[in-house]
Amino acid sequence: MWNIAVPWWELVLRCVIVYIFLIVLLRISGKRQIGQLAPFDLVLLLVLSNSVQNSMNAGDNSLAGGLISAATLVGINALVGLVSYRSKKLEALIEGRPQVLIHNGRIFEDVMKRVKLTHHELNAALRDAGCACASDVHMAILENTGAISVVPRAGPVPAGAASPTLPGDAVDHQGQT
């Protein structure tokens, strides 16, 4: 029960390698996938966790090995949280940046394509925020969590009128704030 089959440092090293691999894999898969778990996404995460288990524990099923692995994963997660809190560059690398989907009623199709967001999903988020269409939206942002934040326009905008902008509304052509 307490005898581990591999050295403790090997368990720690294996956990660190698998953790980094999974962070990169989930980061590549996109924030929409992480923020909105459909049933098949949940199944994928469960199967993924089972598939990497043996690579972390090296076949060691002892209680001590499991505790070392669990403590390592919690510790590295805390360390990543602390490092990303202190370094904005690492935070952007690990968590990504919010992506502007709509600005002053204009949909950024290139951003939607890059983040693999359908018009149906965007329209559902707009309806949740009480907006009937994109022209009712001052700004819609895909957050790092996968949620879509919607800021409605302040009031009705006459056709052809320039829409009001708020300080800090500078948006580059990539849809990033």
Secondary structure, DSSP 4 states (H G I P E B T S, - for coil): ----SS-HHHHHHHHHHHHHHHHHHHHHH-HHHHHS--HHHHHHHHHHHHHHHHHHHTT---HHHHHHHHHHHHHHHHHHHHHHHH-HHHHHHHH---EEEEETTEE-HHHHHHTT--HHHHHHHHHHTT-SSGGGEEEEEE-TTS-EEEEE-SS---TTPPPP--TT----TTSB-
